[in-house]
Amino acid sequence: MEAAFGLDVRSVLSAIDVPTLVIHARDDPVPVQGGRYLADHIPGAQFMEVEGHDHAPFLSDPDRINRTIEGFLTGTHAAPRQAHRALRTVLFTDIVSSTARAAAMGDERWSALLQRFGEVTESLAERFGGTVVKSTGDGHRATFDGPTYAIRCAEALCADAEALGIEIRTGVHTGECELMGDDIGGIAVHIAARIMSQAGPGEILVSSSLRDLVVGSGIGFDDRGSRELKGGPGHWHLLAVNPSGPQPGSPEAILVSLATPSARTAMRRSDRTVATMARRAPWLLRGLAHLTPSATSS
């Protein structure tokens, strides 16, 4: 400290013959008068005084300082870079109780399950015209050009996850996103993640703005009320996707008719797997029905 305070370069300032920019924070513990003196005694030097008390003035007003340095070095100020933004529908998934399931299954089996679920997610996203942009560990983030395909993909994901013996929660939101190479960012992405965190097991939650975009698509919704999303502005009206009922005469309708309402509420996993098969591959059930006419007639 003694050596630092003992330095005195005043006698050589006039010998400096290169362009010089002196930046000093007004409330710096080193008196601002020292910075002013340097600028006054270096030929042609420029002086910039900024608000703040940091000895490294870049911490005080970085944007203004960067602009000044840019102008000092290049003689001009480049136009701010325009972010590449586009309207996207963002889908988030997360495995319910993943930590407990990982502990119960063990690392090897859990890793294999995660890999399989990742493959299913990639395949379904591609089928519905979307792209998986990131794995979040126990879930995924995907984007779609339109909300209807995103919801249909979410429904298929929930069904396939159940067939794998897991449950997922899903959040979907449409908004303007910043495109960052293979990834996306922006407030719309954060909102989609917060919506997902509000969903229950097997539930697909969406924002009211997305609901308005799919009017006429045949997708039904159940009101989940207004909620405050962490980090999001204001309150958000959320809705849960309500799957449409089966078409009369379809394999799904035949399956549902074989169970009472109370039995349908308490369906076993094997029953739900068959129902999933009916939704995803009705041709298979029709083939079985042709092979066993006595069973269907009874």
C-alpha positions in Angstrom: 0.0 0.0 0.0 2.8 2.4 0.8 4.4 1.7 -2.6 1.1 2.3 -4.4 0.4 5.6 -2.6 4.0 6.6 -3.3 3.7 6.4 -7.1 3.9 9.8 -8.8 3.8 9.9 -12.6 2.9 13.6 -13.0 6.2 14.4 -14.6 5.8 12.0 -17.5 2.1 12.7 -18.4 3.1 15.2 -21.1 5.2 12.6 -22.9 2.2 10.4 -23.6 1.4 10.8 -27.3 -1.3 8.1 -27.9 -5.0 8.6 -27.8 -6.1 8.3 -24.1 -9.4 7.8 -22.4 -9.6 8.3 -18.6 -12.6 6.9 -16.8 -13.2 7.6 -13.1 -16.2 7.0 -10.7 -17.2 10.2 -8.9 -17.3 8.6 -5.4 -14.3 6.3 -5.9 -12.2 6.0 -2.7 -9.4 7.2 -4.9 -10.3 10.9 -5.3 -11.9 11.8 -8.7 -9.6 14.8 -8.8 -6.7 12.4 -9.6 -8.5 11.2 -12.8 -9.3 14.8 -13.8 -5.6 15.7 -13.4 -4.5 12.8 -15.6 -6.9 13.9 -18.4 -5.9 17.5 -18.1 -2.2 16.8 -18.4 -2.1 14.0 -21.1 -2.2 15.8 -24.5 -5.6 15.3 -26.2 -6.9 12.9 -23.5 -10.7 12.4 -23.0 -12.2 12.2 -19.6 -15.3 10.3 -18.6 -16.8 10.8 -15.1 -19.5 8.3 -14.0 -21.7 7.9 -11.0 -20.7 5.3 -8.5 -18.1 4.4 -5.9 -16.3 1.4 -7.5 -12.7 1.8 -8.2 -13.3 -0.3 -11.3 -15.8 2.1 -12.9 -17.1 -0.6 -15.3 -19.2 -1.8 -12.5 -20.9 1.5 -12.1 -22.4 2.1 -15.6 -21.2 -0.6 -17.9 -23.6 0.2 -20.8 -22.6 3.8 -21.0 -18.9 3.0 -20.5 -19.0 0.3 -23.3 -20.6 2.8 -25.7 -17.9 5.4 -24.9 -15.1 2.9 -25.3 -16.5 1.8 -28.6 -16.8 5.3 -29.9 -13.2 6.0 -28.6 -11.7 3.0 -30.4 -13.7 3.0 -33.6 -15.1 6.6 -34.0 -18.7 5.4 -34.2 -21.4 3.5 -32.3 -22.8 0.4 -33.9 -26.5 -0.1 -33.9 -27.7 -2.4 -31.1 -27.9 -6.0 -32.1 -31.5 -7.0 -32.8 -32.5 -10.2 -31.1 -33.9 -12.9 -33.3 -37.4 -13.4 -31.9 -40.3 -15.5 -33.2 -43.6 -16.7 -31.9 -43.3 -20.2 -30.6 -45.4 -22.6 -28.5 -43.2 -23.9 -25.6 -43.9 -27.3 -24.0 -42.3 -28.4 -20.7 -42.5 -31.8 -19.1 -41.3 -33.1 -15.8 -41.4 -36.6 -14.2 -43.5 -36.6 -11.0 -41.6 -37.8 -7.8 -38.5 -38.4 -9.9 -36.1 -38.4 -6.9 -38.1 -41.0 -5.0 -38.5 -43.2 -8.1 -34.8 -43.0 -8.8 -34.0 -44.1 -5.3 -36.4 -47.0 -5.6 -35.2 -48.2 -9.0 -31.5 -47.6 -8.6 -29.2 -45.6 -10.9 -28.9 -48.1 -13.7 -32.6 -48.8 -14.2 -33.5 -45.2 -13.7 -31.0 -44.0 -16.3 -32.4 -46.6 -18.8 -35.9 -45.3 -18.1 -34.8 -41.7 -18.6 -33.1 -42.6 -21.9 -36.3 -44.4 -23.1 -38.5 -41.5 -22.1 -36.1 -39.2 -24.0 -36.4 -41.3 -27.1 -40.2 -41.3 -26.8 -40.2 -37.5 -26.4 -38.0 -36.9 -29.4 -40.1 -39.2 -31.5 -43.4 -37.7 -30.5 -42.2 -34.1 -30.9 -41.0 -34.9 -34.4 -44.3 -36.5 -35.2 -46.2 -33.4 -34.2 -43.9 -31.0 -36.0 -42.0 -29.9 -32.9 -38.3 -29.9 -31.8 -36.9 -30.9 -28.4 -34.5 -28.1 -27.7 -33.2 -29.2 -24.3 -33.3 -32.0 -21.7 -33.9 -30.7 -18.2 -32.8 -33.9 -16.5 -36.2 -35.4 -15.5 -38.0 -33.7 -18.4 -37.7 -31.9 -21.6 -38.3 -28.5 -23.3 -39.8 -28.5 -26.8 -41.0 -25.9 -29.2 -43.8 -26.1 -31.8 -45.0 -23.7 -34.5 -48.6 -23.9 -33.3 -50.3 -24.7 -30.0 -52.7 -27.4 -31.2 -49.8 -29.7 -32.2 -48.1 -29.0 -28.9 -51.2 -30.0 -26.9 -51.7 -33.2 -29.0 -48.0 -34.0 -28.4 -48.5 -33.4 -24.6 -51.5 -35.8 -24.6 -49.5 -38.5 -26.4 -46.5 -38.0 -24.0 -48.8 -38.4 -20.9 -50.2 -41.7 -22.4 -46.7 -43.1 -23.3 -45.3 -42.0 -19.9 -48.0 -44.0 -18.2 -47.2 -47.0 -20.3 -43.6 -46.7 -19.1 -44.9 -46.7 -15.5 -44.3 -43.0 -14.8 -46.4 -39.9 -14.5 -45.5 -36.5 -15.9 -46.7 -33.0 -15.4 -46.9 -30.7 -18.5 -47.1 -27.0 -19.1 -47.7 -25.3 -22.5 -47.6 -21.6 -23.3 -47.4 -19.6 -26.5 -45.4 -16.4 -26.7 -42.6 -14.6 -28.4 -39.2 -16.3 -27.7 -35.7 -15.3 -28.4 -34.0 -17.8 -30.7 -30.5 -18.6 -29.6 -29.1 -21.2 -32.0 -30.5 -24.5 -31.0 -32.1 -23.2 -27.8 -34.7 -20.5 -26.9 -35.0 -17.9 -24.2 -37.2 -15.1 -23.0 -40.1 -14.5 -20.6 -42.4 -16.9 -22.6 -40.0 -19.8 -21.8 -40.0 -19.0 -18.1 -43.8 -18.7 -18.1 -44.2 -22.1 -19.7 -41.9 -23.6 -17.0 -43.8 -22.0 -14.2 -47.1 -23.2 -15.6 -45.7 -26.7 -15.7 -44.7 -26.5 -12.1 -48.4 -25.8 -11.2 -49.6 -29.0 -13.0 -50.6 -32.1 -11.1 -49.6 -35.7 -12.1 -50.8 -36.5 -15.6 -52.2 -32.9 -16.1 -51.6 -30.6 -19.0 -51.8 -27.0 -17.9 -51.9 -24.1 -20.4 -52.3 -20.3 -20.3 -55.5 -18.6 -21.2 -53.7 -16.9 -24.1 -53.0 -20.3 -25.6 -56.6 -21.4 -25.0 -57.8 -18.5 -27.1 -55.5 -19.5 -30.0 -57.0 -23.0 -30.3 -60.7 -22.1 -30.5 -62.3 -24.4 -33.0 -59.8 -27.1 -32.6 -62.1 -29.4 -30.6 -59.8 -29.3 -27.5 -61.6 -28.9 -24.2 -60.4 -27.2 -21.1 -61.2 -27.2 -17.4 -60.7 -23.9 -15.5 -58.0 -23.9 -12.9 -58.4 -20.3 -11.8 -56.0 -17.4 -11.5 -52.5 -18.0 -10.1 -49.4 -16.0 -9.4 -46.4 -17.5 -11.2 -43.0 -17.0 -9.6 -41.0 -14.5 -11.6 -43.9 -13.8 -13.9 -45.8 -10.4 -14.1 -49.2 -10.3 -12.5 -51.6 -13.2 -12.2 -52.1 -15.8 -14.9 -55.4 -17.6 -15.7 -54.6 -21.3 -16.1 -56.6 -24.1 -17.7 -56.2 -27.9 -17.8 -56.6 -29.8 -21.1 -59.8 -31.9 -20.9 -59.4 -34.8 -23.5 -62.3 -35.0 -25.8 -64.7 -37.9 -25.4 -64.5 -41.0 -27.7 -66.4 -41.1 -30.9 -69.5 -43.3 -30.9 -68.7 -46.8 -32.1 -64.9 -46.3 -31.8 -62.8 -48.9 -30.0 -62.3 -46.4 -27.2 -66.1 -46.1 -26.8 -66.5 -49.8 -26.7 -63.9 -50.1 -24.0 -65.4 -47.4 -21.9 -68.9 -48.9 -22.2 -67.6 -52.1 -20.6 -66.9 -50.3 -17.3 -69.1 -48.5 -14.9 -68.3 -44.9 -14.1 -66.9 -45.8 -10.7 -64.8 -48.6 -12.2 -63.5 -46.2 -14.8 -62.4 -43.8 -12.1 -60.4 -46.6 -10.4 -59.0 -48.2 -13.5 -56.0 -50.4 -13.0 -52.7 -49.7 -14.8 -53.3 -52.6 -17.2 -56.8 -51.2 -18.0 -55.3 -47.7 -18.6 -52.7 -49.3 -20.9 -55.4 -50.9 -23.0 -57.2 -47.6 -23.2 -54.0 -45.9 -24.3 -53.6 -48.6 -27.0 -57.2 -47.9 -28.1 -56.4 -44.2 -28.5 -53.0 -44.7 -30.2 -53.6 -47.8 -32.3 -57.4 -48.4 -32.8 -56.6 -50.6 -35.9 -55.0 -53.1 -33.5 -58.1 -53.5 -31.4 -60.3 -53.7 -34.5 -58.1 -56.6 -35.7 -58.4 -58.4 -32.4 -62.2 -57.9 -32.6 -62.3 -59.6 -36.0 -60.3 -62.5 -34.6 -62.6 -63.0 -31.6 -66.2 -62.2 -32.7 -67.7 -64.3 -29.9 -65.8 -62.2 -27.3 -67.1 -58.9 -28.7 -70.7 -60.1 -29.1 -70.7 -61.3 -25.5 
